[in-house]
Amino acid sequence: MSNDVQARIQADYERLLKILPTDIRKVLAPIIASAEELKMRFGRPLKIKHHGKWHTYPEVQITQDHLTDFKSRFGHVRDDNRAGIDGTGHRISRVPSADGKGTDGYTVRVARFYSGLAEVLRPVLHENPSILICGLAGKGKSTLLRDVARIIAEKYDANVTIVDTSNEVAGDGRIPHPGIGEADRYFVPVKAEQHQVILEAIANNSAHIVVIDEVQTKLEADTIFDLNAKAQFVATTHGDDMPEIIQNKPLEALFWPEPIFRWALLIREMGLYDLYDLPEAVRDVREGRRPTPRQMFHALAGQQTDEEGQGEAPSKAV
């Protein structure tokens, strides 16, 4: 890992620690490199997920002072009850109270800045950059998407535009996270209007490749379908089973009558990917067969094997 990358990782951690209440900061600081999420809930002890498991810290009981102090240290909460921290991909989610007016807590997702996590995908992305990245929450979709955007932008430069739904890819603030490389970025001020921002990125920004985090709704899928003739798309969506993803009714336009994306990548764990030829996978599902990955990647270990177990290729990940 280069000194520049290590310094950037530490700077991102420090920006998060700086806005936390003092007692929470003291608990998180020693374990932040392995932390994934924090849960602050009024009247309950602090919870931190690290090393893949939730841990409870009874010495820190969340009070209204914690919640008020925390809210005073970061910016505007958007219409989807999310906020970010300038220059980072950390995500803050607000938990509304029963009447919707107050706040009962916050969930903080700790973002990771990895340079090289998508390097094993470089040949695939250079062949065709159109890829749908799938996985469950917390598996690293946004982290991988950022590095995919960087690699694509090395070839296509500013013709790559990120439509950043929750600012987890390029970060909050006016200056994008350096992890996106030469890619451009469009904010999504209102989540419900993401489809309009996609259209604007193509019409006003001459985007040839549009990168979207979290395609979830029929309106978003239909917009991508309508604009498919004008641009290629890279996106993430939720799910860990290819047949279920392909048959997800709100996303139908992404797969029928023909798939919008050239590839589908299923994240099993951070750095563990199954790559599908999406037209083949859709055809298999239509004919009642379970799709088979074309390749399986182990990015963190530098391993790559095809579906027949042939060969290994070195990769770089940090």
CORZILIN-V720423 format. One record per residue. N is the residue number from 0. SS is DSSP state (H for helix, E for strand, L for the rest). PSI is psi in degrees with one decimal (999 if undefined). D_FIRST is the distance of its C-alpha to the first C-alpha in whole Angstrom. Layout:
# CORZILIN-V720423
N	SS	PSI	D_FIRST
N	SS	PSI	D_FIRST
This chain:
# CORZILIN-V720423
0	L	128.7	0
1	L	158.9	4
2	H	-36.0	7
3	H	-43.2	8
4	H	-44.5	7
5	H	-40.8	7
6	H	-38.4	10
7	H	-41.0	11
8	H	-46.9	11
9	H	-38.2	13
10	H	-39.8	15
11	H	-41.8	16
12	H	-44.4	17
13	H	-36.2	19
14	H	-36.2	21
15	H	-47.7	22
16	H	-35.6	23
17	H	-31.4	25
18	H	-3.2	27
19	L	148.1	28
20	L	150.8	31
21	H	-47.0	30
22	H	-33.1	31
23	H	-39.9	29
24	H	-42.3	26
25	H	-34.8	27
26	H	-41.9	26
27	H	-37.5	23
28	H	-46.5	21
29	L	-18.5	20
30	L	10.5	19
31	L	-29.7	18
32	L	-22.6	14
33	L	-1.6	17
34	E	143.5	19
35	E	-43.8	20
36	E	154.5	24
37	E	143.5	26
38	E	119.6	30
39	E	114.0	33
40	E	129.0	36
41	L	129.5	39
42	L	4.7	41
43	L	160.6	38
44	E	154.4	36
45	E	139.3	32
46	E	137.1	30
47	E	130.9	26
48	E	118.2	25
49	E	151.4	22
50	L	32.7	21
51	L	1.6	23
52	E	149.6	26
53	E	135.9	28
54	E	137.8	29
55	E	138.9	32
56	E	86.2	32
57	E	-18.0	36
58	E	-12.5	36
59	E	95.6	35
60	E	126.2	37
61	L	122.8	37
62	L	174.5	40
63	H	-32.2	41
64	H	-39.8	39
65	H	-49.3	36
66	H	-42.1	36
67	H	-43.7	38
68	H	-45.8	35
69	H	-46.3	32
70	H	-31.5	34
71	L	-12.0	35
72	L	-5.3	31
73	L	174.1	30
74	L	-152.8	32
75	L	136.9	34
76	L	124.3	34
77	L	179.3	35
78	L	-18.3	38
79	L	16.5	35
80	L	33.1	35
81	E	154.2	31
82	E	167.2	29
83	E	-177.4	26
84	L	127.5	24
85	E	131.0	24
86	L	4.1	21
87	L	169.9	19
88	L	7.3	20
89	L	140.5	21
90	E	133.2	25
91	E	126.2	28
92	E	128.3	31
93	E	138.8	34
94	E	106.1	37
95	E	153.8	40
96	L	176.5	43
97	L	-34.9	46
98	L	-2.1	48
99	L	-7.4	45
100	L	-35.6	45
101	L	-172.8	43
102	E	125.3	40
103	E	-9.2	40
104	E	-178.8	36
105	E	147.7	32
106	E	130.7	29
107	E	122.3	26
108	E	125.0	23
109	L	117.8	20
110	L	151.6	17
111	L	136.5	14
112	L	102.7	12
113	L	130.3	10
114	L	114.6	9
115	L	1.2	10
116	L	-28.6	12
117	L	7.8	15
118	H	-35.3	14
119	H	-18.6	17
120	H	-3.3	19
121	H	-48.5	19
122	H	-39.0	22
123	H	-44.8	24
124	H	-31.8	23
125	H	-30.0	24
126	H	-45.4	27
127	L	118.0	28
128	L	-6.4	26
129	L	109.4	28
130	E	139.8	27
131	E	117.2	28
132	E	123.3	25
133	E	148.8	27
134	E	166.1	26
135	L	166.6	27
136	L	137.0	26
137	L	2.9	23
138	L	-8.4	22
139	L	25.0	19
140	H	-48.7	21
141	H	-37.4	20
142	H	-46.4	17
143	H	-40.8	17
144	H	-39.9	20
145	H	-43.8	18
146	H	-31.9	15
147	H	-44.4	18
148	H	-39.9	20
149	H	-45.9	17
150	H	-42.6	18
151	H	-40.1	21
152	H	-23.0	22
153	H	-29.7	20
154	H	-39.1	23
155	H	-2.9	26
156	H	-139.0	24
157	H	2.5	26
158	H	-7.0	29
159	E	122.9	26
160	E	127.5	27
161	E	121.5	26
162	E	101.0	29
163	E	95.1	27
164	L	-56.0	29
165	L	15.9	28
166	L	25.8	25
167	L	-17.6	22
168	L	-56.4	21
169	L	-4.0	21
170	L	160.4	22
171	E	166.7	25
172	L	166.5	26
173	L	-26.6	27
174	L	118.9	23
175	L	157.2	21
176	L	135.5	18
177	H	-15.4	16
178	H	-15.7	14
179	H	-0.9	17
180	L	-131.0	17
181	L	1.5	21
182	L	147.8	22
183	E	168.3	25
184	E	136.1	26
185	E	128.2	29
186	E	154.5	30
187	L	93.0	32
188	L	-36.6	34
189	L	118.1	37
190	H	-40.1	35
191	H	-15.1	39
192	H	18.9	39
193	H	-38.0	35
194	H	-33.2	37
195	H	-35.4	39
196	H	-36.8	35
197	H	-46.4	35
198	H	-42.7	38
199	H	-38.2	37
200	H	-36.3	34
201	H	-45.5	36
202	H	-40.6	39
203	H	-22.0	38
204	H	4.1	34
205	L	37.1	35
206	L	127.3	32
207	L	-28.2	32
208	E	123.5	29
209	E	126.8	29
210	E	124.7	26
211	E	128.9	28
212	L	127.8	26
213	L	73.5	29
214	L	117.3	32
215	L	-27.9	35
216	L	160.6	38
217	H	-39.2	41
218	H	-42.2	41
219	H	-43.9	37
220	H	-41.9	38
221	H	-37.2	41
222	H	-43.6	39
223	H	-41.7	37
224	H	-45.4	40
225	H	-30.1	42
226	H	4.2	39
227	L	-26.8	38
228	L	-16.5	40
229	L	-18.6	38
230	L	161.7	35
231	E	159.5	32
232	E	145.3	30
233	E	131.4	27
234	E	164.7	27
235	E	156.0	27
236	E	163.9	29
237	E	137.8	30
238	L	154.4	31
239	L	17.6	30
240	L	116.6	33
241	H	-45.7	34
242	H	-40.6	37
243	H	-38.8	37
244	H	-46.3	35
245	H	-31.3	37
246	L	7.5	40
247	L	114.7	39
248	H	-46.2	42
249	H	-25.7	41
250	H	13.4	38
251	H	-39.5	41
252	H	-19.5	41
253	H	-17.9	37
254	L	-20.4	39
255	L	141.2	42
256	L	-21.4	44
257	L	147.2	41
258	L	141.1	37
259	L	-35.7	36
260	L	149.4	32
261	L	-37.2	32
262	E	156.3	29
263	E	135.1	28
264	E	120.8	25
265	E	120.2	26
266	E	116.1	23
267	E	-45.0	24
268	E	169.3	21
269	L	117.9	17
270	L	-6.1	16
271	E	110.9	20
272	E	143.7	22
273	E	121.5	25
274	E	128.2	26
275	E	141.2	30
276	E	106.4	32
277	H	-42.9	33
278	H	-39.9	37
279	H	-41.4	37
280	H	-42.5	36
281	H	-42.1	39
282	H	-40.9	41
283	H	-44.6	41
284	H	-41.8	41
285	H	-34.5	44
286	L	10.8	46
287	L	13.8	45
288	L	154.8	42
289	L	128.2	39
290	L	147.4	36
291	L	131.4	34
292	L	142.8	30
293	L	-39.3	30
294	E	155.9	26
295	E	133.5	24
296	E	141.7	20
297	E	83.9	18
298	L	-40.4	15
299	L	-29.0	13
300	L	-2.7	14
301	L	29.1	14
302	E	144.3	18
303	E	127.4	20
304	E	149.8	24
305	E	-178.7	27
306	L	-15.9	30
307	L	4.2	32
308	L	22.9	29
309	L	125.6	29
310	L	158.6	26
311	L	145.7	22
312	L	137.1	19
313	L	147.6	16
314	L	165.5	13
315	L	129.7	10
316	L	144.2	8
317	L	999	6
